Structures are given as structure tokens and as C-alpha cells.
Amino acid sequence: MLPSPHLLVRPYLAREAVASTRIEGTRAEVGDVYALAASGGPPDPDVEEVLNYITAMEVGLSRLESLPISVRLLREMHAVLLSGVRGRDRQPGELRTSQNWIGPAGATLENATFVPPPPEELADLLSDLERFAHETGPPPVLVRAGLLHYQFETIHPFLDGNGRLGRLLIVFLLVAAERLPSPLLYLSPYFERHRNDYYACLQNVRERGDIDAWLQFFLRGVQRQSNDAVDRAERLLDLRERYRQQVQAATRSQAVGAVDLTFAFPILTSRVVERELGVSRPTALKFLGQLAGYGILTERATGPRGQRRWVAEEVLDTITADQPA
């Protein structure tokens, strides 16, 4: 069990959201997401998709406290994913009523790589998916997560956003099954690094029934991302301890309370500090100045609205560091 898991949820979710949307063609980086969240500015379509993914994960995890994995939950999360972004004209929150297909740009129904089931079969297929998600016996929950992801991606029940929603579903299942006390295991970075294998393994199940190869690929991803989660957590928590000791040794200022904020928001403005810590603007600026003086933050050029921004560069570098292939 990791200490202070709450400290790691936001940075890990940011990595997951960026990777999952990049699989679908966006080009946003983690730093772009933090920068827009901190100081606003002109909306970037790619970053907006990432922010929607983060919101869908947070809302979905909250809804799981009172709502089981179900078509209702999936429809709600789908509406969040596509709200105001690319795909907003593709019936957000509504199951498809027309035939869709999967293939390269320009593909048609006739030459598609894969054609999902027709819309009139969705009700029965999704009912089966719900029942499988609620099973408590064998197979083990990690295997069930891999099978559930395959099932959902093959049913492809929406006109757009199926890949992102299917990857959210992995985390939802592990949390609902109480195998993931805090949402700190995310597979999208692994899927993005091995995108061709990811798609090929799913397609090979559809064409040849090669479920073993898919599960081996999936479980290898679980192992690698678990190791990465622990390694990254240790580095972040080491930074936190060093920062707290540094601030406490230098002053009795309440700025030590702002140290944890640099992990949830590696790019900060006075407005963020005011909101999160409930302090006045002068106090927020004082805290930021003190952390900058200790070398924890670096003041950067003003944001798009003339706001001063401070960056926790070591934290951001640790969050965004590449994993070995």
C-alpha cells in the first residue's frame, strides 16, 4: 500500500488522460493540461478532450459509490467525454442507432477493418456485459478487466469515444471490485507505447479467437504499469519529504501546507492557491514567493491573461518522465 495515495491521484490521472486521448489522435502534453487548468486562456481542442477525460474519470468514480457498472453509468460518462469537444455531434450519451465501423481514415463499411454488431443487438450484448462486470467468481478480476475491455471495444456501442470509455471501464471495474483502493493504476500509457500491438491483439481475438495473446498483452501491461506506479510514487514522495523538510527548516511559515499543492498542481497561480488553501491573495503570493525562494518553484512568463505562473519543475519532470518500452 502506498503512503499518501491522495497525493498521487491527480498526477497519475493526468498521465492516463493524456495517453488515452493521444491514442485517439490528440497531441496534448501533461504540461499543457496543467497550464490551461492553472491560468485559463484560449481553449485548445486537444487539451479540452483531456480535461473531459479527467472529469469523466472523477465523476465516474464518484458515481460508483451509489451506481454499479451499468449502461446508465456508461452513457453518463460518454456524455461527459464528448461534451463540447470533437464528437459532440455524435450523440453524446446515446447508444448508436446506426451501423458503425472501424478502419483507417477514408474506410467504408465495405472495406472496414472491423464492423461491430448491428444496433438492434446492442441491448442484449450490453446486458451480457453488465452481468459479466458484476460477477464475483472466476476468472480473477484482472483477467475479467481484460475481457471486459475487449467485449466493450468489440460491441462499440457509441458512434464515437468508445476507445476512451473502454479504457475508463478498466479502472471502474477494478475500483468497483475493491481491488484498487485508490485509482493509481492506469494502462493507457502502456497501450499508447504499444499502440499497434494493442489494436492487433484486439483484432486477432475477433478474427481468430486468440484470447490468450490478448490477455498476455493486457496482463503484461498491468505488471509494467504497476511497477511504474510504485517507482514514480517513491520518487514523488521523496521529493515531497525533501520539500517539507526544507521549508520547515527555513521557516515556521504555513507555506509548508502549500508543498502538497505543488503535486496536485505542478503549475500554479495565486488564484489556484487561494482556492485550494482558502487564503487571501497576498498570502497566496507570499507562499508562492517563499517556495520559489527555496527552489521548489520557478516563476515563468505570465499566462495568457497576464497572470504570473509558478512551475514545480522537478515534480512535473517526475510526472512526465518516459517509461522504458
Secondary structure, 3 states (H helix, E strand, C coil): CCCCCHHHHHHHHHHHHHHHHHHCCCCCCHHHHHHHHHHCCCCCHHHHHHHHHHHHHHHHHHHCCCCCCCHHHHHHHHHHHCCCCCCCCCCCCCCCCCCCCECCCCCCCCCCCECCCCHHHHHHHHHHHHHHHHCCCCCCHHHHHHHHHHHHHHHCCCCCCHHHHHHHHHHHHHHHCCCCCCCCCCCHHHHHHCHHHHHHHHHHHHHHCCHHHHHHHHHHHHHHHHHHHHHHHHHHHHHHHHHHHHHHHHCCCCCHHHHCHHHHCCEECHHHHHHHHCCCHHHHHHHHHHHHHCCCCEEECCCCCCCCEEECHHHHHHHHCCCCC
